[in-house]
Amino acid sequence: MARLTLNDHPVEIRMDPQTPLLWALREGANLTGTKYGCGTGDCGACSVIVDGAALRSCLVTLGECEGRFVTTIEGLSQDRSHPVQQAMVAEQAIQCGFCTPGIVMSAAALLARNANPSEAEIGAAIPNLCRCGVQPRLLAAVQRAGRVMRREETISAAPAPGIAPQDAARAVPALNSTSSER
């Protein structure tokens, strides 16, 4: 069992501590936005934010996340209004969508520490692989999201979803809330 803060909620995940965080999120917490791509840390589809840094969740164990703050794509914003999410839609930087959650998480971590990154910094921080070839539009999306975060621009590109994240995973046997709202 591991205790961590997952999407701003203290939780206990009752799984083997050696389980890759990717599988703890997908199977134990029913947070399936984090995708399995390669399983070796090369593609970035499984990227999440751990204590402010984008990490490949296939390479980090659940036990290594004990006491840490983990944010998945589901926890980035309740209504998909995060500047990176909005800019990805506005710049048409989404094709099949499989790699998108990992890209968004890597970009969000970058922009949280540097809202005005250079092209080289964007490339270094977001080495995620996209088979659909969105890289040129991805660069534009990250730059645009940075402008939004710097309050130089506003965008409203994506409608709010029809389901709240808390409704998506009501009964998950491996996930216990550690708050008093049990």
HELIX and SHEET records of a PDB file:
HELIX    1   1 LEU A   21  TRP A   23  1                                   3    
HELIX    2   2 ALA A   24  GLY A   28  3                                   5    
HELIX    3   3 GLY A   63  CYS A   65  5                                   3    
HELIX    4   4 ILE A   73  LEU A   76  1                                   4    
HELIX    5   5 PRO A   83  ALA A   90  1                                   8    
HELIX    6   6 THR A  100  ARG A  113  1                                  14    
HELIX    7   7 GLU A  119  ALA A  125  1                                   7    
HELIX    8   8 GLN A  135  MET A  149  1                                  15    
HELIX    9   9 PRO A  165  ALA A  168  1                                   4    
SHEET    1   A 6 ALA A  53  ARG A  56  0                                        
SHEET    2   A 6 SER A  47  VAL A  50 -1                                        
SHEET    3   A 6 PHE A  69  THR A  71 -1                                        
SHEET    4   A 6 ALA A   2  LEU A   6  1                                        
SHEET    5   A 6 HIS A   9  ILE A  13 -1                                        
SHEET    6   A 6 LEU A 175  SER A 177 -1                                        
END                                                                             
